[in-house]
């Protein structure tokens, strides 16, 4: 995963100054409260038996912001009082906020979250059947858990153009092994030190590309580099609409390098009530990979994730 999914120690340390409000060594949590000033308050009343205002956060990329808005809207519709504190930063920032009690609920990706919280259990992250029990056990130490996973999965994928796939007869990542030395590989700058990227491609798939090309995270630079031939293989997000729009070929992860990154609501146990679980589980049940990809595209075009989330919820009958 890119660092927004499973943050590396190097990236974490590079952001230490910005992270200070969430640091376990911070002298006071007052700074946390100031840093997390609410951007929006939804819902005028508590649902019957609710434990109080539910503070909803997210990481700092569009899909997470969309998911945060979806969680907020279904809970407001169910009668809960919420505060939205989105776009907080990468996973370490959000996890620290949860640990300090500054957040009660946020969206994450099951496999990557387990690999981040418990690196020694990363081997369990490739399947939901092993991932969820391990993840719940780890989160219990923070007084949190995860609710039902959505069918939606957003993971890193490695893609090529149709022409490259045809030229080298590529269907799986393993098919790259005999030709990788002739190809350039494009991915975010931290990829070479990251297991779920180049490090894992080398150790698990024995791929040794001719050149590494730094790109953005599943963004216009990566796409342009693939289209113009600067890189013949690039890393994108599986929900990126450009894959189908431009006809890119996703190489099958036949050795299961990437985690099973189903979207899951991470919730503090004090807010894991039947009503909260019912509202969020109903949302997760309808959140498919296709629906998430469409929401990502609409938010990218409209630059209004809150409105796009509200529209989708209304259209699916959840609000």
C-alpha positions, 0 to 999 in steps of 0.5 A, spaced: 500 500 500 502 507 499 503 510 505 496 513 506 494 506 507 500 503 511 505 508 513 512 506 513 516 508 519 520 513 515 514 517 513 511 517 520 518 520 522 518 525 517 511 528 519 513 528 527 512 535 527 505 535 524 504 529 528 505 532 535 498 534 537 497 526 537 503 524 540 503 519 546 509 523 549 505 530 548 504 534 554 497 535 554 491 533 550 489 540 549 493 541 543 489 535 540 482 538 541 485 545 538 488 541 532 481 537 531 476 543 531 470 540 528 469 542 521 461 540 521 456 538 527 450 534 524 444 531 528 440 536 533 439 530 537 442 524 540 439 517 538 435 513 544 440 510 548 446 513 544 453 515 549 454 522 546 457 525 540 460 521 535 467 524 533 468 521 525 475 522 522 478 520 516 485 520 513 487 525 508 485 523 501 479 523 497 476 516 498 477 517 506 473 523 506 468 520 502 467 514 507 467 519 513 461 523 510 458 516 508 458 514 516 456 521 518 450 521 514 447 515 516 448 516 523 445 523 523 439 519 519 439 514 525 438 520 530 445 520 532 449 527 534 456 527 530 462 531 529 466 531 522 473 532 523 476 529 516 482 530 512 487 529 518 493 526 515 496 519 514 494 513 518 499 514 524 495 521 525 488 518 525 490 512 529 494 516 534 487 520 535 483 514 536 488 512 542 487 519 545 480 519 545 480 524 540 476 520 535 471 515 535 470 512 528 473 512 522 474 508 515 480 504 514 482 498 510 482 491 513 489 488 511 493 494 511 490 496 518 492 490 521 499 490 517 500 497 520 498 496 527 501 489 528 507 488 522 508 481 525 501 479 523 502 481 516 501 474 513 494 474 516 492 480 512 491 477 505 484 474 507 478 477 511 477 470 515 484 471 518 485 478 518 478 480 522 479 476 528 487 478 528 485 486 527 479 486 532 484 483 537 489 488 536 484 494 536 481 491 543 488 494 546 486 501 544 478 500 546 476 499 539 473 494 534 471 494 527 464 493 524 462 489 518 467 489 512 464 492 506 464 488 499 468 494 497 476 493 496 481 498 495 488 495 494 494 497 490 494 494 483 500 493 478 497 495 471 500 495 464 497 498 457 494 493 453 499 494 448 504 492 453 500 486 456 500 483 449 507 484 447 509 480 453 503 476 454 502 479 461 496 476 465 499 475 472 505 479 476 509 473 475 509 473 468 513 480 469 519 476 471 523 474 465 522 481 462 522 486 468 529 488 467 527 491 460 521 495 463 521 501 467 516 501 474 513 507 476 510 508 483 510 513 489 517 515 492 517 511 498 515 504 494 523 501 494 523 501 501 515 498 502 514 491 502 507 492 499 510 495 493 517 494 490 520 491 496 515 485 496 515 485 488 523 483 489 522 478 495 516 475 493 515 475 485 523 476 484 522 482 479 528 486 478 526 492 473 530 496 469 529 502 472 524 505 478 520 512 476 518 516 482 510 518 481 504 520 485 499 516 488 495 513 483 494 520 480 495 524 473 503 523 473 503 515 474 497 515 469 501 520 464 508 516 465 504 509 463 501 512 457 507 516 454 511 510 456 516 513 461 514 507 465 511 500 462 508 498 469 505 502 474 502 502 481 495 504 482 489 504 486 484 498 484 478 503 485 481 508 480 476 509 474 482 511 469 483 503 469 477 501 466 476 508 462 483 508 459 483 500 458 489 498 462 490 491 464 491 489 472 496 484 473 493 478 477 496 478 484 497 471 483 502 470 490 497 474 494 502 480 495 497 485 497 492 485 503 485 484 503 483 491 503 476 491 504 473 498 507 471 497 515 469 502 520 473 502 526 469 504 532 471 506 539 467 500 543 464 505 547 460 507 541 459 500 538 452 500 540 446 496 536 444 502 533 450 505 531 452 498 528 446 497 525 446 503 521 454 502 519 453 495 517 447 497 513 451 502 509 457 497 508 453 492 506 451 496 500 458 499 499 461 495 493 468 496 489 464 499 483 460 504 488 466 506 491 470 507 484 464 511 482 464 515 488 471 517 487 470 519 480 464 523 482 468 527 487 474 528 483 470 531 478 465 535 482 470 536 488 464 536 493 465 529 496 460 531 502 454 532 496 456 526 492 456 522 499 449 524 500 446 523 493 449 516 493 446 515 500 439 517 498 439 514 491 440 507 495 435 508 500 440 509 506 437 516 508 
